[in-house]
Amino acid sequence: MSYIMIALGWVLKLCNLLVGNYGVAIILFTVLIKLALLPLMVKQQRSMMMTQKLQPLLNELQQKYANDKEKLNAETMKLYQKYKVNPMSGCLPMLIQLPILMALYWVVKKPVVYLMGFGEDEVWRIVSAVLDWAEGNPGGLSQFFTALGIEKLETLTENSYRMFGMYEIQIAEFIHAHPEIMNSQFITETGKNYDIIDFNFIGLNLSMTPNMGAFFGLFLGRVNGLTAETMLLWTIPLLSGLSSWFTSKISQAMQPAQPQKNANGEEQPNPMKSMTLMMPLISAWFAFTLPSAVGLYWIVSNILQLAQQFVLTKVIRIDVTDEQIEGEIVNVKKNRKKRKK
């Protein structure tokens, strides 16, 4: 996972250097990730379209081998092999995105290391530079403690700066507010150029995590202490859930699923309907519990996924006709009648 974080940190840092805006960098970063996953998306789309085409035939097989699960599995796999369908290809892009999402969380959570360019063994320089700056700015150290929500410097420095990573976002924000800290000899003596990160994007602080407790408290009439910034950050999880729901609904409209039937020919419940409701709730919950930059990534990813699916649905063509499927179904029905005799 550390290698993934280093790679993603390098890409996000490059995007930020190119566009000079953290939010736009997240959007550009998401586009690049989607382009990298495009070959898998093409396979997924082709597999989904082929599975949808084969669904009536699969229903016939389920009725034919209703009492022989082993034979049903064997015939289903034979059918998939014949038409070159990989039933796992639909899950692969999602499985790949999960470690990307986890790695992105730590890249956002540890900007001093992954974005500003400090090594894990150099973080002491930041603390020394802040102390150096505070000597010439009365009350500066108190401001630093308040920004981090700590009471003493030992919180960062004890056990070889083990807790430093928990406060990197606040430290990066404090340095952005006081860029003169970077002029300290503890920084300049390295001869390296370190980047200062501005987390602001159209009025949103993408380093902050939306306050879920305050959001649900709103429905109970708890409005004391609410700020415009707190309420503005709620747009991230709300848009995350809405974009996920909208993407699912449009995807289903573009590719309506064939009804699945049981051995008696009765239509079975479609599990995708429940997923259409669950996924938006899960997306919103994740966006409420992670820094807003990760939520922005998820929103843009949903929008790009919808655009990709729309284009791929128009472009990809499968070389199986309805006549071929109908012929296969006729053969299965004939064999089923012979088995009954």
Secondary structure by P-SEA (a helix, b strand, c coil): caaaaaaaaaaaaaaaaacccaaaaaaaaaaaaaaaaaaaaaaaaaaaaaaaaaaaaaaaaaaaccccaaaaaaaaaaaaaaacccccccaaaaaaaaaaaaaaaaaaacccccccccccccaaaaaaaaaaaaaaccaaaaaaaaaacccccccccccccccccccaaaaaaaaaaccccccccccccccbbbbbbbcccccccccccccaaaaaaaaacccccccaaaaaaaaaaaaaaaaaaaaaaaaaaaccccccccccccccccaaaaaaaaaaaaaaaaaaaccaaaaaaaaaaaaaaaaaaaaaaacccccccaaaaaaaaaaaaaaaaaaac
